[in-house]
Amino acid sequence: MENWYPDFEKTLVEQLQGTNERDLRFFRIEEYFRNAERVDSQAEKCRECYSFRSQMDQHKSTVAKAVQQPGKERRELDRLQSRMNDHMRKAHGYFPPYYHAYMQSVYWTVSLMGLAFLLTLVFPHIEKFVFYSPAFAIGVLTGQIVGGKKDRKIRATKKIL
């Protein structure tokens, strides 16, 4: 089991030979390969990664069919990728490229919009857009700055999905 990933990659590359490059990008096959490599490296320490490795071995023969035509295989491939991404994010600290920037923007915007709502209750005679417009803009900018710092740290440690 030591050489699982190279054999796995070789088999899939042979199966996907001649497939449209656009389809490979759309179905995130490169991400699938990166996750397979990470799963292989973590399989000895993580029981769930070991389980993903066996699931990927079972689905190895249907990946080419999943990319080329819609159906059950495509849904199974998508579900497997989603579960692997969730596991990698939660258990091993791998994140999508702008994950923190987006999440921080949402958090800051919602919290500042709540503050703006409270200010409209305290000062009902002032127009509402005076509170909501700056709250929205400041929330998005603050989230981008705070989240961007976290995303840069993740890029520096090469923990990007």
N, C-alpha and C positions, 0 to 999 in steps of 0.2 A: 504493500500500500504506500510505500515511500514515493513512488513515481506516479502518483495518480494524476496530477494536473497535466503534465506534458502529454500523456497518452490521451487524456480527455480532450485537450485542446487540438491535438493532431486529428483525432477522429472527427470533431466538429468542423474543423477547417476543411477537411476533405469533403464532408457532406455539404457544406455551404458553398463549395467552389462553384462559380458561375452564377451565384445569386446576385441580384441587383444590389448595388452598394446603397442605394436609397432605402431599400427594405431592411438591410442590415442595420442602418442607423436608426430607422424608425422603431425597430423591435429591440434596440439597445443591446445588440449582440456583444459589442465591446465591453459594455458594463457587465454583461453576463460572464464574460471571460475573466474580468477583474475580480468579480465576486467569487468565481470558482477558484481562482488562485488564492484569495484571502481565506475562503472556506477550507481549502487544503492546508494552508499554513496554520490555521487555528483548530483543526479537527482533533488533534491530540489533546488539547486543553479544554475544548468546549464540546459538550455532548450534542448540542443543537447543530453546531457546524458539522459534526460527524454525520448527523442525520441528513443535513442538506447535501452533503457529499454523496450519500447513497441515493437520495432522491434525484440528484442531477445525473447519476449513473443510470438510473432507470429511465429517465427522459432523454438520454443522449441520442437515441435512435430517432426520436420524433421531433427534434429541434428544427431540422431542415424542412420537414413537412409543415411545422407550425409557422415558419417564416413565409413559406410559399403559398399556403392556402388557409383560409379561415376555417375554424372549427374547434373541436374539443382540445386538440393539442395546443393551439394558440392560447386558449384560455388557461390551460394548465401551466404553460410556460410563463404567462404573465403573472399568475398567482404565485408561482415559485419565486419569480424575481421580486415581487412585492414583499413576500415574507422574508426573503434573504436581505433585502434592503432594510426592512424594519429591524431585523435581528442585528445587522451590522451597525445600524445607528444606535440602537439601545444598548447592546451588549459590548460592542467593540469600539464605539466612538467614531465611526465613519459617517460623514454627512454629505448631503447634496451641496453643490457649489455655493449657492447663496442662501442656504437654509436659515442661518441666524439673522441675516439682514432682513429677510422677509418676516420671520417670526417676531423679531424685535419691533419692526415697523407696525405690525398688527397690534402688539401689546401696548406700545406707546401711544398709538393713535386712539385705540379704544379707551385707554385710561384718560388721556387728555380730552377726548370728546365727553367722557363722563364728567370731568371737571368743568368743562364748558357748559354742560347741562345744569350743573349745580349753580354756576354763576348766572345763568339765565333765570333761575328761580330766585336768586338773591337780588338781582338787578333786572326786574321785569320791564322797566321802561326803556332799556337800551336794546337796539336791534340785535337779533340772535346771531346774524352772520359775523358780527364783531367778535363774538366768542368762538364760534365754530370754525371759521376759516383759519385763523391762526392756530387753533388747536390741532386741526388736521395737518397743516403744513409742518408745524413743529414736531408733531408725533411721527410723521413719515421721515423727516430729516434726522431726528434723534435716533430713531430705530435703524436707519441706514448707517449712521456713524457707529453706534454701539455694536450692532450686528456685524458691520464690516470689519471691525477689529477682531471679533471672534472668528469670522470667516478667514481672515488673513492668517491667524494662528493655526487654523486647521489646514490651510493650504501649505503652510511652512512645514508642518509635520506630515504632510502627504496622506491625510486621512479623508480624502474626497472620494465619494462613491463614483 
